[in-house]
Amino acid sequence: MDVFEQLLPKEFHATAGVEDWRVLFWGAHAFYRTSSFAQAAEFVGAISVAATTVGHEPDVDVRPEGVVIRSSSRADGALSRRDADLAVAVSAAARSMGLIADPSMLMVVGIAVAQDAGVDTRPFWEAAFGYRRLGDEDLIDPLRRGPHLWFHELSPARPGRGRTHIDVSVPADQAEGRVRAAVAAGGRIADEDIAPESWTIASPENHGVDIAGWADLEA
């Protein structure tokens, strides 16, 4: 049985040729702009060749505006050297087609579900979303399309008053700009004690959103 050797985000970013990529929730991501759906489809063919060469298959999302690629080596998004090798190969294919990466378009959204101590509401959410369990705290879309659900204890305890907030994972170099834009649009910063890893912001009506850049910074 092969032993999994994890590649941390800092080590991933230290690899030559992955400059177009960012580490968000659930893996390493890149977005390349395309001029048409036909060009995007052509790029997917090049990604397929790269994946076959490296022996590692990514998730690919195709739009006329561009292509999003996500690579990970474990269901929880952990990376290995194969992800870095694939990123290098995909980036080389993009350059050969004249495609430009745009990290500002990268984002992964999750829903954080707070529940009282000793309560497990996952069966309800699992049934409602048709998701599957991952570890003790997460539910994920089997096809990795929809937002993940993360379950944590409500603090302070408020029986019968579970609540949710939205987690938005963005590249570390985009996080503060996203926060400032939200504040300019009427929001407020509720907590920035661990910035630049993460900010908690609130809407004018007090809906909570965490802007997280920490996944891109882990050493």
Rosetta blueprint (number, residue, H / E / L):
1 M L
2 D L
3 V L
4 F L
5 E L
6 Q L
7 L E
8 L L
9 P H
10 K H
11 E H
12 F H
13 H H
14 A L
15 T L
16 A L
17 G L
18 V L
19 E L
20 D L
21 W L
22 R E
23 V E
24 L E
25 F L
26 W L
27 G E
28 A E
29 H E
30 A E
31 F E
32 Y E
33 R E
34 T L
35 S L
36 S L
37 F H
38 A H
39 Q H
40 A H
41 A H
42 E H
43 F H
44 V H
45 G H
46 A H
47 I H
48 S H
49 V H
50 A H
51 A H
52 T H
53 T H
54 V H
55 G L
56 H L
57 E L
58 P L
59 D E
60 V E
61 D E
62 V E
63 R E
64 P L
65 E L
66 G E
67 V E
68 V E
69 I E
70 R E
71 S E
72 S L
73 S L
74 R L
75 A L
76 D L
77 G L
78 A L
79 L E
80 S L
81 R H
82 R H
83 D H
84 A H
85 D H
86 L H
87 A H
88 V H
89 A H
90 V H
91 S H
92 A H
93 A H
94 A H
95 R H
96 S H
97 M L
98 G L
99 L L
100 I L
101 A E
102 D L
103 P H
104 S H
105 M H
106 L L
107 M L
108 V E
109 V E
110 G E
111 I E
112 A E
113 V E
114 A E
115 Q E
116 D L
117 A L
118 G L
119 V L
120 D L
121 T L
122 R H
123 P H
124 F H
125 W H
126 E H
127 A H
128 A H
129 F H
130 G L
131 Y L
132 R E
133 R E
134 L E
135 G L
136 D L
137 E L
138 D E
139 L E
140 I E
141 D L
142 P L
143 L L
144 R L
145 R L
146 G L
147 P L
148 H E
149 L E
150 W E
151 F E
152 H E
153 E E
154 L L
155 S L
156 P L
157 A L
158 R L
159 P L
160 G L
161 R L
162 G L
163 R E
164 T E
165 H E
166 I E
167 D E
168 V E
169 S E
170 V L
171 P L
172 A H
173 D H
174 Q H
175 A H
176 E H
177 G H
178 R H
179 V H
180 R H
181 A H
182 A H
183 V H
184 A H
185 A L
186 G L
187 G L
188 R E
189 I E
190 A E
191 D E
192 E L
193 D L
194 I L
195 A L
196 P L
197 E L
198 S E
199 W E
200 T E
201 I E
202 A E
203 S L
204 P L
205 E L
206 N L
207 H L
208 G E
209 V E
210 D E
211 I E
212 A E
213 G L
214 W H
215 A H
216 D H
217 L L
218 E L
219 A L
